[in-house]
Amino acid sequence: MLINVKKDKIFWNKWKINVDFNKQQFNIVTAARIGEEKGQLRMLAVMKKLHDEKFDFIWHLVGNGPYEELVKKYIDENFQN
């Protein structure tokens, strides 16, 4: 799964790994199993603060695991544009 969290758009696309990096934005990349011990939900809380402060960034999260649905739910509930 690839999850992109952008200032203006959030999406996920299972197994689409080809990503064009925008050199005008700050790019953060994480490749890991999506689980409690990896801290993706904590990272999303940080991303939410950056998003609310209008920082121009994109987070590329590549992986899958037991917290995949929780991550999707957090994004749906917390990143409104």
N, C-alpha and C positions, 0 to 999 in steps of 0.2 A: 504494500500500500504506500502510496505517496500522498502526503498531506501538505498542501501549500497554504500557509497563513500569510495573507497580504493585508496591507492597510485597507485596501478597497475590495478585496475578494478572497474568499476562503473556499477551497475545494479539495476533494480527494479523488484519486483515480487509481484503482487497484492495478498494480504492476506497471504503471506507466512511469518509467524511470527517466526518459529523455526530457531534460529540463533546460530551457534557455534561461541562463542567468542574466538578469538585468543589471548592468554595470552601474546604473544610476541609483540603485537601491542597495541597502546593506543586506547581504545574503547570509543566512544561518543554515547550516546543513547538519542534520542528525540522522545517522543510519544505525538503527538498533531495534531489538525486539521491543515491542510496545507492552510494557508491564510496569507494575508498581515500583519495582526496584530501580527502574531506569529513569524515573522522574519526569515523564512527559507531561503529566497533569500539573506538576509544579511549574514546569517550563511554560505551559499554556497560561498559567496565572501571570507569569512575568510578561509573556507576549501580550496579554490583555492590557496590562498597564502601559506597555509601549504603544499599543494600538490606540488606547484612550488619550495618550499624550501626543498623538499624530506623528509618531516616528515613522519614517519611510523605510520599511524593511520587508523581507519575506523570509519565512521559515520553511525549509524543505525537510519534512520528516519522512524517512524511508524505512519501512519495516512492517511487521505485523506481530500480533500476539494477543494475549488475553484482555488487554486494556484498549484494544482497537475501537470497540463500540463506545466505551466511555470517553475516549478522545473525541470521536465524532460528535457525541452528545454535547460535550463541553463546548466544542466549536459552534454547534448550532445554537446553543443557549446564550453564548457570551460574545459572539462577534457579529453584531448587527451593524449594518451600514445604512 
